Amino acid sequence: MLWTIIVILIVLWLLGFLGSNVSSRIPKSGNLIHTLLVIAVILIVLNLLGVI
């Protein structure tokens, strides 16, 4: 379940980061992209440490 959330966050981050290059319909979201990336990295680190 945790890995599913991590993958979804990373995919959303990639869409936000590369979205304007792929399609003009995808808006740039700025700070939301970085927030999603930080959440995904924190979840990965906590999972590797065995906290979650």
C-alpha positions as CSV (number, residue, x, y, z in Angstrom):
1,M,0.0,0.0,0.0
2,L,2.8,2.4,0.9
3,W,4.7,1.7,-2.3
4,T,1.5,2.4,-4.3
5,I,1.2,5.8,-2.7
6,I,4.9,6.5,-3.3
7,V,4.6,5.5,-7.0
8,I,1.5,7.7,-7.4
9,L,3.2,10.7,-5.8
10,I,6.3,10.3,-8.1
11,V,4.1,10.0,-11.2
12,L,2.2,13.1,-10.2
13,W,5.5,14.9,-9.6
14,L,6.8,13.9,-13.0
15,L,3.5,15.0,-14.7
16,G,3.8,18.3,-13.0
17,F,7.5,18.7,-13.7
18,L,7.4,17.6,-17.4
19,G,3.8,18.3,-18.1
20,S,4.2,21.5,-20.0
21,N,6.7,19.8,-22.3
22,V,4.4,16.8,-23.0
23,S,1.1,18.6,-23.4
24,S,0.0,22.2,-23.1
25,R,-3.2,21.1,-21.3
26,I,-1.3,20.2,-18.2
27,P,-0.8,23.3,-16.1
28,K,2.4,24.0,-14.1
29,S,1.8,23.7,-10.4
30,G,5.0,25.0,-8.9
31,N,5.2,24.4,-5.2
32,L,2.8,21.5,-5.3
33,I,5.3,19.5,-7.4
34,H,8.1,20.0,-4.8
35,T,5.7,19.2,-2.0
36,L,4.8,15.9,-3.6
37,L,8.4,15.1,-4.2
38,V,9.3,15.8,-0.5
39,I,6.4,13.6,0.7
40,A,7.5,10.8,-1.5
41,V,11.1,10.9,-0.4
42,I,10.1,11.1,3.3
43,L,7.9,8.0,2.8
44,I,10.7,6.1,1.1
45,V,13.2,6.9,3.8
46,L,10.8,6.0,6.6
47,N,9.9,2.8,4.9
48,L,13.6,1.9,4.5
49,L,14.3,2.6,8.1
50,G,11.4,0.4,9.1
51,V,9.4,3.1,10.9
52,I,6.3,2.6,8.8
